[in-house]
Amino acid sequence: MPKLEPKIIQRDLDLNKLWPVYWLYGSERMKSRELLKRIRKTAIPEGESGGVGGLFGMAEETLDGAEIDASSVVEAALSPSLGGGLRLIVVRDAHAMKNPEQIAELFGEPKTKENLASVCVFLSKDFDQRKKISKLLLEKAAVVPCDDVPENERESWIQYLAKRRGINLEAQLAVQLTSLDPWSLDIIDQELEKFTLDPDQSGETFLGGLAAGTGSDVFLDAFFSRDLKRTLRTVENFADQLDEALPLLGLFAWNVRHLALVLADQKAGTRVVKINPYAVYPQSMVLNPNRGI
């Protein structure tokens, strides 16, 4: 069985079907966290005995894979719930678990929760296909990659997170968020939270957080967003600091020179100019004559 996309898992959950074993792996923690929430909601609905808000949460148990042997997971999964009903076992750092082959005893096809005694969710940083357990997982369990969001999908994810927070995010700000480095859904959600704390949407809290905290970085964000008011407002923060102002002037001089050469190429129908791939800002933002600076 191939690896399953989160949307396929969600489809099964909508049909009230659960896999006995889930293996969620990858560096995008928000994806695995959200998927775990949905699995939990289906396995132990709020208000049920032992469920969320139930009898001390006895139907759910969390284990640390770095500290246990797989036999502990099997034992926990096969133990009856003190509150009755389905048991949910969550294993963090599952990649560090000893003797993982032992969890094969828990494998099975997806069923309704009434026909299951337990559901085990393993959270791992990776999925090493060289290991024997990996082949078994692919054959008998739900293996779900929670990989980094591709660059071409970032904007749609940003708009989704903004909508979830009730924010009507302008396309211009969404584009700025796509260029954040480092980039993850958790970081984007944190920036959107800052945005909600800026009632006037002046950008000082939100967009300032996108930069490394230096005045010139905030200035560049405003400049390439063509936000004249914010650009002028941030100049005074670094204008008297030569270690920031001089490199910035050099950056502008480099961009203006290349823009002039690109325009000359376009007019002459030549391709003399070769854009350095390590430019600080992408060509589409800096050197596109149709967009302007």
PAVEXNU-364875 format. One record per residue (C-alpha): residue number from 1; y negated, x negated, z. Coordinates in nm, 3 decimals, always signed. Layout:
+-------+---------+---------+---------+
| dovex |      yy |      xx |      zz |
+-------+---------+---------+---------+
|   NUM |       Y |       X |       Z |
...
+-------+---------+---------+---------+
This chain:
+-------+---------+---------+---------+
| dovex |      yy |      xx |      zz |
+-------+---------+---------+---------+
|     1 |  +0.000 |  +0.000 |  +0.000 |
|     2 |  -0.343 |  -0.143 |  -0.091 |
|     3 |  -0.629 |  -0.179 |  +0.153 |
|     4 |  -0.802 |  +0.152 |  +0.217 |
|     5 |  -1.172 |  +0.226 |  +0.182 |
|     6 |  -1.349 |  +0.390 |  +0.480 |
|     7 |  -1.412 |  +0.703 |  +0.271 |
|     8 |  -1.035 |  +0.748 |  +0.224 |
|     9 |  -0.983 |  +0.721 |  +0.599 |
|    10 |  -1.259 |  +0.975 |  +0.652 |
|    11 |  -1.089 |  +1.213 |  +0.410 |
|    12 |  -0.769 |  +1.193 |  +0.615 |
|    13 |  -0.965 |  +1.252 |  +0.935 |
|    14 |  -1.130 |  +1.559 |  +0.782 |
|    15 |  -0.776 |  +1.691 |  +0.727 |
|    16 |  -0.700 |  +1.617 |  +1.095 |
|    17 |  -0.460 |  +1.339 |  +0.994 |
|    18 |  -0.438 |  +1.011 |  +1.185 |
|    19 |  -0.253 |  +0.687 |  +1.117 |
|    20 |  -0.053 |  +0.553 |  +1.412 |
|    21 |  -0.204 |  +0.208 |  +1.344 |
|    22 |  -0.543 |  +0.110 |  +1.202 |
|    23 |  -0.644 |  -0.250 |  +1.132 |
|    24 |  -1.021 |  -0.272 |  +1.083 |
|    25 |  -1.148 |  -0.614 |  +0.987 |
|    26 |  -1.461 |  -0.784 |  +0.858 |
|    27 |  -1.800 |  -0.908 |  +0.969 |
|    28 |  -1.992 |  -0.580 |  +0.928 |
|    29 |  -1.949 |  -0.450 |  +1.281 |
|    30 |  -2.141 |  -0.128 |  +1.233 |
|    31 |  -1.888 |  -0.011 |  +0.973 |
|    32 |  -1.592 |  -0.069 |  +1.206 |
|    33 |  -1.780 |  +0.078 |  +1.501 |
|    34 |  -1.868 |  +0.396 |  +1.312 |
|    35 |  -1.513 |  +0.431 |  +1.183 |
|    36 |  -1.377 |  +0.391 |  +1.535 |
|    37 |  -1.611 |  +0.668 |  +1.653 |
|    38 |  -1.474 |  +0.904 |  +1.389 |
|    39 |  -1.113 |  +0.816 |  +1.470 |
|    40 |  -1.186 |  +0.873 |  +1.840 |
|    41 |  -1.352 |  +1.208 |  +1.770 |
|    42 |  -1.044 |  +1.328 |  +1.579 |
|    43 |  -0.789 |  +1.182 |  +1.820 |
|    44 |  -0.955 |  +1.292 |  +2.144 |
|    45 |  -1.212 |  +1.566 |  +2.082 |
|    46 |  -1.483 |  +1.595 |  +2.344 |
|    47 |  -1.391 |  +1.831 |  +2.624 |
|    48 |  -1.016 |  +1.779 |  +2.600 |
|    49 |  -0.837 |  +1.656 |  +2.912 |
|    50 |  -0.873 |  +1.279 |  +2.925 |
|    51 |  -1.107 |  +1.278 |  +2.627 |
|    52 |  -1.473 |  +1.196 |  +2.611 |
|    53 |  -1.616 |  +1.381 |  +2.904 |
|    54 |  -1.265 |  +1.460 |  +3.023 |
|    55 |  -1.054 |  +1.319 |  +3.304 |
|    56 |  -1.207 |  +0.972 |  +3.347 |
|    57 |  -1.129 |  +0.887 |  +2.984 |
|    58 |  -0.763 |  +0.829 |  +3.075 |
|    59 |  -0.647 |  +0.899 |  +2.719 |
|    60 |  -0.823 |  +0.585 |  +2.591 |
|    61 |  -0.752 |  +0.223 |  +2.680 |
|    62 |  -0.927 |  -0.091 |  +2.555 |
|    63 |  -0.746 |  -0.426 |  +2.542 |
|    64 |  -0.864 |  -0.778 |  +2.462 |
|    65 |  -0.644 |  -0.935 |  +2.195 |
|    66 |  -0.744 |  -1.286 |  +2.303 |
|    67 |  -0.588 |  -1.232 |  +2.644 |
|    68 |  -0.271 |  -1.034 |  +2.573 |
|    69 |  +0.061 |  -1.042 |  +2.394 |
|    70 |  +0.135 |  -0.770 |  +2.136 |
|    71 |  +0.401 |  -0.634 |  +2.369 |
|    72 |  +0.121 |  -0.516 |  +2.600 |
|    73 |  -0.019 |  -0.305 |  +2.318 |
|    74 |  +0.322 |  -0.153 |  +2.245 |
|    75 |  +0.372 |  -0.076 |  +2.612 |
|    76 |  +0.030 |  +0.088 |  +2.640 |
|    77 |  +0.088 |  +0.295 |  +2.325 |
|    78 |  +0.427 |  +0.422 |  +2.440 |
|    79 |  +0.311 |  +0.507 |  +2.792 |
|    80 |  +0.232 |  +0.877 |  +2.850 |
|    81 |  -0.129 |  +0.973 |  +2.901 |
|    82 |  -0.211 |  +1.068 |  +3.261 |
|    83 |  -0.441 |  +1.338 |  +3.129 |
|    84 |  -0.186 |  +1.462 |  +2.878 |
|    85 |  -0.212 |  +1.459 |  +2.500 |
|    86 |  -0.269 |  +1.174 |  +2.258 |
|    87 |  -0.341 |  +0.818 |  +2.373 |
|    88 |  -0.596 |  +0.600 |  +2.193 |
|    89 |  -0.550 |  +0.224 |  +2.225 |
|    90 |  -0.835 |  +0.000 |  +2.105 |
|    91 |  -0.760 |  -0.372 |  +2.070 |
|    92 |  -1.061 |  -0.601 |  +2.027 |
|    93 |  -1.029 |  -0.952 |  +1.880 |
|    94 |  -0.694 |  -0.850 |  +1.737 |
|    95 |  -0.682 |  -1.165 |  +1.520 |
|    96 |  -0.626 |  -1.368 |  +1.841 |
|    97 |  -0.337 |  -1.154 |  +1.967 |
|    98 |  -0.008 |  -1.337 |  +2.035 |
|    99 |  +0.317 |  -1.232 |  +1.863 |
|   100 |  +0.147 |  -0.965 |  +1.646 |
|   101 |  +0.473 |  -0.884 |  +1.463 |
|   102 |  +0.578 |  -0.679 |  +1.764 |
|   103 |  +0.331 |  -0.401 |  +1.678 |
|   104 |  +0.554 |  -0.310 |  +1.380 |
|   105 |  +0.731 |  -0.079 |  +1.623 |
|   106 |  +0.423 |  +0.144 |  +1.616 |
|   107 |  +0.390 |  +0.177 |  +1.239 |
|   108 |  +0.426 |  +0.511 |  +1.063 |
|   109 |  +0.282 |  +0.756 |  +0.814 |
|   110 |  -0.035 |  +0.957 |  +0.885 |
|   111 |  +0.025 |  +1.278 |  +1.080 |
|   112 |  -0.170 |  +1.544 |  +1.263 |
|   113 |  -0.253 |  +1.444 |  +1.618 |
|   114 |  -0.014 |  +1.706 |  +1.755 |
|   115 |  +0.271 |  +1.503 |  +1.604 |
|   116 |  +0.160 |  +1.167 |  +1.741 |
|   117 |  +0.196 |  +1.015 |  +2.086 |
|   118 |  -0.065 |  +0.745 |  +2.031 |
|   119 |  -0.310 |  +0.589 |  +1.787 |
|   120 |  -0.384 |  +0.215 |  +1.794 |
|   121 |  -0.703 |  +0.072 |  +1.644 |
|   122 |  -0.709 |  -0.306 |  +1.601 |
|   123 |  -1.052 |  -0.466 |  +1.550 |
|   124 |  -1.027 |  -0.806 |  +1.383 |
|   125 |  -1.273 |  -1.055 |  +1.237 |
|   126 |  -1.045 |  -1.119 |  +0.938 |
|   127 |  -0.722 |  -1.034 |  +0.761 |
|   128 |  -0.512 |  -1.343 |  +0.690 |
|   129 |  -0.269 |  -1.239 |  +0.417 |
|   130 |  -0.061 |  -1.553 |  +0.472 |
|   131 |  +0.071 |  -1.414 |  +0.800 |
|   132 |  +0.392 |  -1.213 |  +0.810 |
|   133 |  +0.222 |  -0.931 |  +1.002 |
|   134 |  -0.033 |  -0.887 |  +0.722 |
|   135 |  +0.234 |  -0.786 |  +0.472 |
|   136 |  +0.379 |  -0.539 |  +0.721 |
|   137 |  +0.036 |  -0.392 |  +0.791 |
|   138 |  -0.032 |  -0.339 |  +0.420 |
|   139 |  +0.299 |  -0.157 |  +0.383 |
|   140 |  +0.299 |  +0.062 |  +0.692 |
|   141 |  -0.053 |  +0.085 |  +0.841 |
|   142 |  -0.413 |  +0.167 |  +0.748 |
|   143 |  -0.584 |  -0.164 |  +0.667 |
|   144 |  -0.957 |  -0.108 |  +0.622 |
|   145 |  -1.203 |  -0.383 |  +0.516 |
|   146 |  -1.545 |  -0.365 |  +0.680 |
|   147 |  -1.709 |  -0.631 |  +0.467 |
|   148 |  -2.072 |  -0.729 |  +0.428 |
|   149 |  -2.278 |  -0.485 |  +0.223 |
|   150 |  -2.329 |  -0.617 |  -0.135 |
|   151 |  -2.691 |  -0.684 |  -0.224 |
|   152 |  -2.696 |  -0.410 |  -0.489 |
|   153 |  -2.591 |  -0.152 |  -0.225 |
|   154 |  -2.831 |  -0.256 |  +0.050 |
|   155 |  -3.113 |  -0.019 |  -0.039 |
|   156 |  -2.889 |  +0.290 |  -0.034 |
|   157 |  -2.754 |  +0.187 |  +0.308 |
|   158 |  -3.109 |  +0.132 |  +0.435 |
|   159 |  -3.213 |  +0.479 |  +0.321 |
|   160 |  -2.900 |  +0.626 |  +0.483 |
|   161 |  -2.978 |  +0.461 |  +0.819 |
|   162 |  -3.342 |  +0.566 |  +0.791 |
|   163 |  -3.243 |  +0.926 |  +0.722 |
|   164 |  -3.009 |  +0.919 |  +1.021 |
|   165 |  -3.306 |  +0.825 |  +1.238 |
|   166 |  -3.526 |  +1.091 |  +1.079 |
|   167 |  -3.746 |  +0.834 |  +0.904 |
|   168 |  -3.894 |  +0.900 |  +0.563 |
|   169 |  -3.892 |  +0.539 |  +0.448 |
|   170 |  -4.104 |  +0.443 |  +0.148 |
|   171 |  -3.920 |  +0.268 |  -0.132 |
|   172 |  -4.148 |  -0.034 |  -0.096 |
|   173 |  -4.045 |  -0.088 |  +0.265 |
|   174 |  -3.679 |  -0.035 |  +0.180 |
|   175 |  -3.703 |  -0.310 |  -0.083 |
|   176 |  -3.854 |  -0.545 |  +0.176 |
|   177 |  -3.567 |  -0.476 |  +0.411 |
|   178 |  -3.313 |  -0.566 |  +0.142 |
|   179 |  -3.447 |  -0.924 |  +0.138 |
|   180 |  -3.409 |  -0.978 |  +0.511 |
|   181 |  -3.217 |  -1.293 |  +0.605 |
|   182 |  -2.981 |  -1.281 |  +0.790 |
|   183 |  -2.884 |  -0.929 |  +0.685 |
|   184 |  -2.649 |  -0.681 |  +0.849 |
|   185 |  -2.648 |  -0.309 |  +0.916 |
|   186 |  -2.709 |  -0.372 |  +1.286 |
|   187 |  -3.017 |  -0.581 |  +1.210 |
|   188 |  -3.150 |  -0.315 |  +0.973 |
|   189 |  -3.093 |  -0.045 |  +1.234 |
|   190 |  -3.286 |  -0.251 |  +1.488 |
|   191 |  -3.576 |  -0.290 |  +1.246 |
|   192 |  -3.577 |  +0.085 |  +1.181 |
|   193 |  -3.588 |  +0.141 |  +1.555 |
|   194 |  -3.900 |  -0.078 |  +1.567 |
|   195 |  -4.043 |  +0.138 |  +1.292 |
|   196 |  -4.004 |  +0.448 |  +1.507 |
|   197 |  -4.204 |  +0.272 |  +1.780 |
|   198 |  -4.499 |  +0.228 |  +1.543 |
|   199 |  -4.645 |  +0.582 |  +1.528 |
|   200 |  -4.931 |  +0.480 |  +1.298 |
|   201 |  -4.690 |  +0.291 |  +1.072 |
|   202 |  -4.936 |  +0.004 |  +1.060 |
|   203 |  -4.651 |  -0.234 |  +0.992 |
|   204 |  -4.743 |  -0.482 |  +1.264 |
|   205 |  -4.432 |  -0.410 |  +1.470 |
|   206 |  -4.193 |  -0.324 |  +1.190 |
|   207 |  -4.281 |  -0.565 |  +0.910 |
|   208 |  -4.381 |  -0.836 |  +1.151 |
|   209 |  -4.023 |  -0.832 |  +1.276 |
|   210 |  -3.897 |  -0.901 |  +0.925 |
|   211 |  -4.060 |  -1.240 |  +0.921 |
|   212 |  -3.964 |  -1.529 |  +1.140 |
|   213 |  -4.256 |  -1.447 |  +1.367 |
|   214 |  -4.505 |  -1.685 |  +1.198 |
|   215 |  -4.840 |  -1.568 |  +1.069 |
|   216 |  -4.786 |  -1.705 |  +0.717 |
|   217 |  -4.454 |  -1.522 |  +0.679 |
|   218 |  -4.613 |  -1.192 |  +0.778 |
|   219 |  -4.894 |  -1.267 |  +0.533 |
|   220 |  -4.647 |  -1.331 |  +0.249 |
|   221 |  -4.464 |  -1.006 |  +0.317 |
|   222 |  -4.793 |  -0.817 |  +0.299 |
|   223 |  -4.914 |  -1.012 |  -0.007 |
|   224 |  -4.605 |  -0.950 |  -0.218 |
|   225 |  -4.607 |  -0.588 |  -0.108 |
|   226 |  -4.961 |  -0.570 |  -0.247 |
|   227 |  -5.085 |  -0.437 |  +0.086 |
|   228 |  -5.443 |  -0.571 |  +0.075 |
|   229 |  -5.548 |  -0.437 |  +0.416 |
|   230 |  -5.258 |  -0.594 |  +0.602 |
|   231 |  -5.283 |  -0.915 |  +0.396 |
|   232 |  -5.644 |  -0.973 |  +0.497 |
|   233 |  -5.573 |  -0.876 |  +0.857 |
|   234 |  -5.302 |  -1.142 |  +0.894 |
|   235 |  -5.492 |  -1.434 |  +0.736 |
|   236 |  -5.679 |  -1.510 |  +1.058 |
|   237 |  -5.350 |  -1.567 |  +1.239 |
|   238 |  -5.283 |  -1.896 |  +1.058 |
|   239 |  -5.594 |  -1.988 |  +0.853 |
|   240 |  -5.690 |  -2.267 |  +1.098 |
|   241 |  -5.334 |  -2.403 |  +1.126 |
|   242 |  -5.302 |  -2.670 |  +0.857 |
|   243 |  -4.926 |  -2.708 |  +0.898 |
|   244 |  -4.886 |  -2.347 |  +0.780 |
|   245 |  -5.190 |  -2.301 |  +0.554 |
|   246 |  -5.143 |  -2.611 |  +0.334 |
|   247 |  -4.776 |  -2.545 |  +0.242 |
|   248 |  -4.873 |  -2.186 |  +0.164 |
|   249 |  -5.148 |  -2.304 |  -0.072 |
|   250 |  -4.892 |  -2.529 |  -0.239 |
|   251 |  -4.656 |  -2.234 |  -0.282 |
|   252 |  -4.929 |  -2.026 |  -0.443 |
|   253 |  -5.028 |  -2.312 |  -0.674 |
|   254 |  -4.665 |  -2.352 |  -0.786 |
|   255 |  -4.634 |  -1.980 |  -0.857 |
|   256 |  -4.964 |  -1.954 |  -1.043 |
|   257 |  -4.874 |  -2.254 |  -1.260 |
|   258 |  -4.534 |  -2.106 |  -1.352 |
|   259 |  -4.686 |  -1.767 |  -1.414 |
|   260 |  -4.930 |  -1.924 |  -1.658 |
|   261 |  -4.645 |  -2.106 |  -1.834 |
|   262 |  -4.435 |  -1.790 |  -1.856 |
|   263 |  -4.728 |  -1.599 |  -2.007 |
|   264 |  -4.779 |  -1.880 |  -2.258 |
|   265 |  -4.409 |  -1.864 |  -2.350 |
|   266 |  -4.427 |  -1.491 |  -2.401 |
|   267 |  -4.732 |  -1.524 |  -2.623 |
|   268 |  -4.579 |  -1.803 |  -2.832 |
|   269 |  -4.229 |  -1.660 |  -2.839 |
|   270 |  -4.082 |  -1.975 |  -2.688 |
|   271 |  -3.859 |  -2.047 |  -2.386 |
|   272 |  -3.992 |  -2.377 |  -2.262 |
|   273 |  -4.018 |  -2.280 |  -1.895 |
|   274 |  -3.709 |  -2.301 |  -1.678 |
|   275 |  -3.746 |  -2.120 |  -1.347 |
|   276 |  -3.615 |  -2.311 |  -1.046 |
|   277 |  -3.330 |  -2.097 |  -0.895 |
|   278 |  -3.431 |  -2.219 |  -0.549 |
|   279 |  -3.775 |  -2.062 |  -0.568 |
|   280 |  -3.889 |  -1.912 |  -0.239 |
|   281 |  -3.943 |  -1.569 |  -0.396 |
|   282 |  -3.739 |  -1.426 |  -0.683 |
|   283 |  -3.883 |  -1.436 |  -1.033 |
|   284 |  -3.889 |  -1.057 |  -1.053 |
|   285 |  -4.138 |  -1.046 |  -0.764 |
|   286 |  -4.358 |  -1.347 |  -0.841 |
|   287 |  -4.351 |  -1.419 |  -1.210 |
|   288 |  -4.320 |  -1.077 |  -1.368 |
|   289 |  -4.645 |  -1.031 |  -1.563 |
|   290 |  -4.586 |  -0.657 |  -1.594 |
|   291 |  -4.578 |  -0.618 |  -1.218 |
|   292 |  -4.871 |  -0.840 |  -1.132 |
|   293 |  -4.938 |  -1.032 |  -0.814 |
+-------+---------+---------+---------+
